[in-house]
């Protein structure tokens, strides 16, 4: 499942998208709040979008919840089916693409998924406050794969259409309507690295 994504969103594009959706950006935010990265992986800091009063702010958090037990690993993906997120802290993860990998030997084949139409995507996310002096963290809910992802992987992150961003942040619609794969043809995929087997 998704443990690597790309963030190459231009600040001007971000502002245009937010304006078109009537989502206010805090006046103090700038392009410095949306740093670009070729690969954002588990335990990397990255920007997320969350509600802040009447605005949607960008704030930096660490990718993946900490392990739930001494033998567990970081929780970077979170199965969404059958869960209620009304009491959860919801966010959006701005991304220009996400990656999935196939193969059994390193390096695995790397497949890059982008959203057809809009200039960038937002992945549904959940966030938690950090404990003590630790940073706040975020994870990505997953769902059954849609037709664009199924040939590559048996699960996928939830890519939300821009018109659904506010509905997820404020949970104004039932989770099953939002946390689902997009229709066929919504995502484009290209193999950016061939694997060794």
PyMOL commands that set and color helices and strands:
alter all, ss='L'
color gray80, all
select helices_A, chain A and resi 11-20+31-33+162-170+175-178
alter helices_A, ss='H'
color red, helices_A
select strands_A, chain A and resi 4-7+37-41+45-52+55-63+77-79+89-95+97-102+109-115+121-128+137-143+156-157+159-160+187-193
alter strands_A, ss='S'
color yellow, strands_A
deselect
rebuild
show_as cartoon
